[in-house]
Amino acid sequence: MKQPWPIISLNSVSSTNNYASQLLSENKIVEETVITAYKQEHGRGQQDNIWESGTGKNLTFSLVLFTNFIEAKNQFVLSQAISLAIIDFLRLYKINAKIKWPNDIYVNENKIAGILIENSVMDNTLLHSVIGIGLNVNQGHFAKNISNAISMKTLLSKEFVLQEVLDNLLNCIKNWVDYLKANNYSDLKKEYLDNLYRFGEKNMFSSKAVDFSGTITDVEETGELVILAGDGRKLKFMFKEVQFI
Ligand code: BTN
């Protein structure tokens, strides 16, 4: 299968996102590139969390894109598109996943993939983006402190060839990146909401230690989550300001 981007395969690295950022800062990346690691010593998750992944078991990689086709104020489109690409990819394997706002990928109540996007901005547009993805593929057991992780192997009771999985995933991502490059986001929000975990369902949330019931009704262009609270108020939250309970 044709690979959409050149790939740098590393045996061991601290974090593929850090490695990519370092290369960018030294002007050593001249074209859009994927960096994969067999092992990450210090894989990073969102909010300074650690991303743990068994050596050689899963996909841990970063895609470097030159994203000057995205206005800084629209940067959430990248999160939406990459999330949808992973949903499309999992559908190839008949895995029905959802996007847990803003960009965690869940199968029922278990996380199968995480995304860490780090953008550099110049003037009003993005300059480049490091899109880090961790996808649980062949890992059967996770550390006790990672209670809700799940892998393709656990879901489908078989092992996968990582290179084939990567090729398929990169092709799904390429489709969505091309969609963004066409600069018309008309269907993006609808697609995102159609695949959003607990969209339109009554649910309990917590914000600033206050629990409340509400229904997710929308996401703003900024990425804010819109919840219609049980008492009729329309509330908007930025990342980490609200939790599902
Ligand atoms: C999250 O859900 O918290 C985001 C996890 C992102 C993990 C990936 S693995 C490849 C890339 N390199 C990193 O250090 N992190 C991302």
Residues whose N, C-alpha, C, O or C-beta is under 5 A from the ligand:
A	BS01	BTN	S15 T16 N17 H42 G43 R44 G45 Q46 W51 T60 F61 S62 G114 I115 L116 G132 I133 G134
